[in-house]
Amino acid sequence: MQFDHTFPGNQISRRQALRVMGGASAAAATASLTGAIAADSSAASQRRLVVLNPYSGIDWRTCGRHKAALHLHTLQSDGQHPVVEVVNAYRKAGFEIMSITDHDWNYPNARVEWKMLPPEKASPYPKGPFRPNFPADPTWPWTDYGCSEPRALGMVGIQGNELTFRHHINSYFSDYGVWYTRTGKRAPYGGIVDANGKEVWEDDQLLAIRDKGGLAVINHPGIPNVHAWWERKPLSWYVDRYQKHPAKYLIGLEMANNEPSQYPYDEGLWDQLLARFMPRRPIWGFGNDDMHEMKGARQAFTVFFLDQLTESSVRKAMESGRFCVCTSTKRVDYGNQPAAVSVFPKLAAVEVDETAGTIRIEVADCDQVRWISAPEALEPVADYKTSDRPWQQGRVVHVGNTLHYRQAAGIHNYVRAELSRTEGQDTHRTLTNPFGIGGA
């Protein structure tokens, strides 16, 4: 489908939007784009169309809903549990799709080496022969680490690796990792070189994932600047990455991972990026608990809508956005409570009616549905290094199950839904991926 690359109700182009945070004219471009987002006319709103629907073609009567944990750590890097224990615990908690994403810069049993676990807890795997890029190779296949093959467990396992040098990036369907022996045991910001002595940056890693046929997701941007292995990035850094690397392999952002206090950072960043890139270049939102210890794990995971539970169908869903994210303020212990996951709002169906100009969603176990579109302003409002609210989040344009996208004020190049449910002191949320909005 061909569609207008300008935001509805204004004349700013996609090329201008992508230049917002780069070059000498960044401030002027940001002001221009901010003004364009603020503009909204009734005539323009009547021309709105849903030009990108991640849930198009789903038969909601028959599709399966499959819980996925796509960011997990074990004793094979800096986690606290063996592979088989992690797989079995998540399986008992209802997960059917899993990717163990151990860090590429850790040797196995890092927590034993750090004296955080006793020697008797150490993993004996892998038993060799070691692969050429050990220990940066993925924890895959599971059978090499004392666990059953995923299909024997009724699950889909996805080869995964967390690239840890500089900004963390999850690599899926690829065995790429930065070879540890060439880098030494310094923290990831201590220096990274390839076999030829060339320094390796995030762009190099993303291209390597591409060349190996993998998919990439940029991880947990809101982690505070208090670790030797982490450094927060400015908004312009993310704009550059998604501009340089297409959605064919850089598919999304992990916008649900950190503490609840940092949700505004991650979700705000997601909205800021969507305001610049949608609908032409989608950035799907992923949610993961980044589990290192099952006790006190975050409740953040992904639910895929699939006709069949296979590796190829999971990959297609990751590429097309056919999933939603569940996240909660409540923590659980996956090791001791097999059915520990809370009841999250359920996305039961999505219907886009182009004639009526509506997006209607059916929900269950849900207290409220909010529809969110582009932030009112794109200028940073605080220091991204120290504040958990350095930029404006997307604004709420409607509350209720049915959005009249030609009538609601404030809708621009995308809209996404947030389903919420309150349980005592905790809030459980389900977030859809963005619908792309264009002008006729």
N, C-alpha and C positions, 0 to 999 in steps of 0.2 A: 504494500500500500504506500502510495506517495502522499506526503502531507506537508503543510507549511511549517517551516522550521522557526518561525517567529512566535513569540509569546502572544497569546490572544490579547487583543486590545492595544497593541503597540507595534512599532516598526523595528524593534531591535532584533538583529539577526543572531543565529546560532554562533557564527564566527565571532561576533562581538561578545556574546555571552561567555565563550570559552576564553576570551582574553581578559576577563574581568580581573583576575588576580595576577596577571603577568605583565612585564614590560614597564616602561617609564610612565605610561598613561593608566596604570592600574587604578589609581584613585578616581580619575575621571570616568573610567569605564564602569567602576563599581557604582558611582553616583548615577550614571546613566541607566544601568540595569536596575538599581534600586527604584529609580523613578518610574521605570517601565512596569515593575511589579506593582507599584502603588497605584498605577492607572488601571481603571476598570470601567468599561462603558457597557450599557445595556445592549447596544448594537453588537459589540464584539462578543458578549456572552452568548448571544443567540446563535453565533456561528461556531460555538464550541463543539468539538467532536472527541470521542474516545478513540484515539489513534493507536493506542497500545494497551492491550488487556492481557496481563500475564495469565489470567485464568480462562482465556478463550478456549473453547473446544472441550472443556471438562464436562463429563456426564456425572453430575453430582449425585445421581441416584445409585450409581454403580461404582464410582471410583473409590479406591482405598485411601485411607488416611494413615500415614506411616510416620511415626516419630523417629527423628534422627539426631544423633549426637555426633557432630562433625569436628570436634576439637577436644581431644582427650590425651592425657599423658600417663605413662606407665613407668615401671622401673627401668625401661629401656632408655629413658632419658632422666628427667628430674621428677617423675611421678613417684608415688609411694606404694603402688600396688602392681602385682604381676598382670600380664595381659589377660590371662584366663579369668582372673578375679574381676577385672573391670568389665570384660565382655559379659560374663554371667550376671553380674549385678545390674547392668543396664538392660540386659535382656529381660530379667525378672521385673524390671520397672516399666516394661512395655515398649522398649526401643527395638526397632527392626532394622535400622540403618545406622552404621557406625563407621567412623574413621578415626583411627588412632594416629594422632599427629605429634609424635615425639619430636623434640627439638633436634635439629641437625648439628648443633654445636656441643651436645653432651654425649659423653660415653655412657654406657649402661651403668646403673647403680650410682648415679650422681649423689643421691641423698645418703647412701652408705658412705661414700667418700667424704661427704661433708659432715659425717658423724651425726646425722639426723635420724638414721635408722641403724639398727644393729647389724653386724655382718651376716647373721643367720637369715636376715630378710632379703639378702641379695638375690637377684635373678641370675640363673646360670646361662641365660640365652644372650645372643645367638651362640650356637656351639661350633659354628664354622663349617666349611671354610668361609671366611669373611668376604664380603663383596668389596670390589675395588674402592668404593667411596665410604666404607665403614669408618667411623660410626655415623656418618651423615646420611646413610641410607634409611629409608622408611622402615617402621616396624611392620613388615609385610613380607610374605603372607603370614597370617596368624598361626598357621601350623608350625612355623619355624620357632615359635615362642611358647609352645606347650598348650596351645588352644585348638579347639576344633575348627574345621573349615566353616566359613559363614553359612553356606547353603545347608550344611548338616544341622545348623541351629535355626533354620528358617529365617535367616537374616541376609542382608546385603552388606558386605564389607567393602570399604573404599580405601584404596591405597592413598596414604596421606603423609605429609611431612610439614613440620612448622619450620620455615626458614627464619633464623633467629638473628642473623647478622644485620645490625641496624634495625629498620622497622620490621616487625614480625609479619610474615606473610604465610598463609596456609596454601600449600600446594596439594592438589588432588589429581588422581589418575596419572601420577608421575613419580619417578624415583629420584628426582633431582634433590640434591642437598649440597651445601658448601663443605668441601672436604676438610675435616677438622685438623688433620695432621699438618696441613699447610698454614694453619692459622694459630695454632697454639691454644693454651688454656686461658688466655685473657678474655675478659668480657667482650661481647660482640662489637663494642665500639673501639676495641683495641687495634683493629686492622684486619682487613680481609683481602687475600690475594689469591689469584688462580695459579694454575700450573706454570704459567709463563711470567709470573710475578706482577701481573696486572691487578690493580685494585678493583674489587667487585662491589658494585652498588646495587640498590634495589631494582633499577631498570634492567641491569644485567641479569638479575635473578628472575625477573618477570619474563624476559625474553627466553631464558633457558627453560622455564616452565612451558612456554609456548612451543619451543622447538621440540620438546619431548611429548607434545600432545596433551598437556595437562591444563587444568583450570586453576585460577588463583583468586584468593580473597584476602584483602588487606585487613589485618587483625587489630582489635582492641585499641583504637586510637587514644582513648581517654585515660590510660594508665598514668598515674602521677609521675612527675620527674623526681623520683626519690631512689631510683635503682641505677646501678652502674651499667646495666644492660638495656636501659631505655631512655629515650629522649623524645618528648612530644614534638610534633611537627606543626608548622603553620598551615593554615587553610590552603595557601598557594601550593604547598607541596602535594596535597591530595588532588587539587585541580590539575596539576601538571601530570600526575601519574595517570589519571583517568583520561586525560587528553591524549597522552602519548600511547597508551595501551588500550586497544579496542575491547569491546565486550565479548569478542570471540574467545578470549582467554582470561582477561581480568574482569570477572563477572560481578564482583560485589564488594561490600564492606561489612565487616563484623560490627554491627551497631548495637548489639546486646551481648555484653560479656562482663562488664565491670560492676563495681558496687552501685547501688541505686543512686548514690549522690553524684555519680558520674554519667548517669543516663542522659542528662541534658547536653553533656559534651558530645557523646557519641551520636545520639539521635539528632541533635542540632547540626552536627557535621553532615550527617546523611541528608537532612533537608537542605542544607546549604549547597551540597553537591547536586542534588536532584533539581534544585532551582536553576542550576547552570547547565545541566546536561540533558534533562528530559525534554521531549520524549524520544529524541533521536538516539541517545546513548543511555540505555537504562543502567542503573547501578542497583542491583538487588541487595536487599538487607538480610543478613544472616545473624542468627542468634545461637550462641554456644556457651556452655558453662566453663570451658577451659579447665576441666577437672584435673587437679594434681592429687587431691585427697578426697575420697568419697564422703567423708564426714564433713558436713557443712558445705556441700556443693551448691553452687548457684543453680537456680531453676531457670535455665535459658536453653532452648532447643528449637529445632525446626520441625515442621510438619509438612510432609510432601503429599500431594494429591496425585496418585498414580493409578493407571489402569492395570498395571502389573508390577510386582515387586522384583525388579531386576536392576543390575548395575547400569545398563544402558538407559533404562527409563529414569533412574535417579539422575544420571548425568544430563539428560535432556531437560529434566525439570529444573536442575540447577542453572542451566543455560537460559531457560525461558522464564524463570521466576515463578513456576507453579508450586509455590509453597508459601507458608506463613511462618512467623516467628512467635514463640511463646516465651514470656519472661516474667519474673516475679520478684518481689522484695523478700520472699520467704526462701530460706535455705533448707536443704534436706540431707539426709544421710543415706546414700544409695546402698551402702554396705549393709546396713541393718534394717532398712525398711524397703523391702522389694516393691511395694506399691506406694512409695513415698510421694510421688509427683502429685501436686495439687490438681484440682479440677480447674482447667483453664477455659475461658470463653471459646466456644467452638464456632468456626466458620463453616456453616452447613452448605451454603450455596452462594453463587454470585451471578447476577443477571444484569447485563447491559442492554438497555432499550434505547436504540438510537432515535427512534421516532418520538418517544416521550422525553428523551434527554435525561434518562435516569440511570444510576447505578444502584441496584438494590441487593442487599445481602441478607441472607437468612442466618440467624445465629441461635445458639443455645448456651445456657449457663452464663449469660451475659447481662450486666447491669446497664451498660451504656455503650453506644457506638459514636465515636467522634470521627469526622472527616478532616484531614489535614492537608494543606497545600503550602505553597512557597512562603518562606518567612517574609515579613514586611520589609526588612532591611537586610542587606548583604554585607554591610560593613561590620568588622569585628567590634564587639562592645567591651571586651576585657582582654587581658593578657592570656593567651592560650597556654602558656607555660605554667601559670599558677591558678587560673580560674577554671572551675568546672562548668561555667556558663560563659564561654568567650564569644559566642555568637548567638544570634536569635534562632529559636526553633521555629519549625513550621507553624503557621497559624491555623486555628480551628475555623473552618468555613461552614460547618453544619454539624448538628447533633441529631442522630436518628438513623434508622435502618436504610432509608431511601434518600439518596442524594440527587437533587435536581441540578445537574451540573451546568445547565444553561441559565438557571435562576439564582443560584447561590453566589453571593458576592465574594470576591477575594480569590477565586480559583484562577490559576494560571497554567503553567505547563504540566502540572501533574496533580494528582490527589491520591491519598492513601487513607485507609481506614484503621482505626485503633479500637479494639473491643476490650472492655475492662470489666473486671469482677472483683468486688471487695469481700474479703474473708477475714473478719476480725481486724487486726492491725495491718494486714498485708493486702497488697493489690496484685492481681494476676492479669496480665494483658496478652492479647493476641494481636499482632500487627500484620497487615497485609503488605504485599509489595505494591509499588506505585502503579497507578493507571496513568498513561500518557494522555495529556489533553492538548489538542491542536485546534487551529482555526480553519473553517471551511474556505 
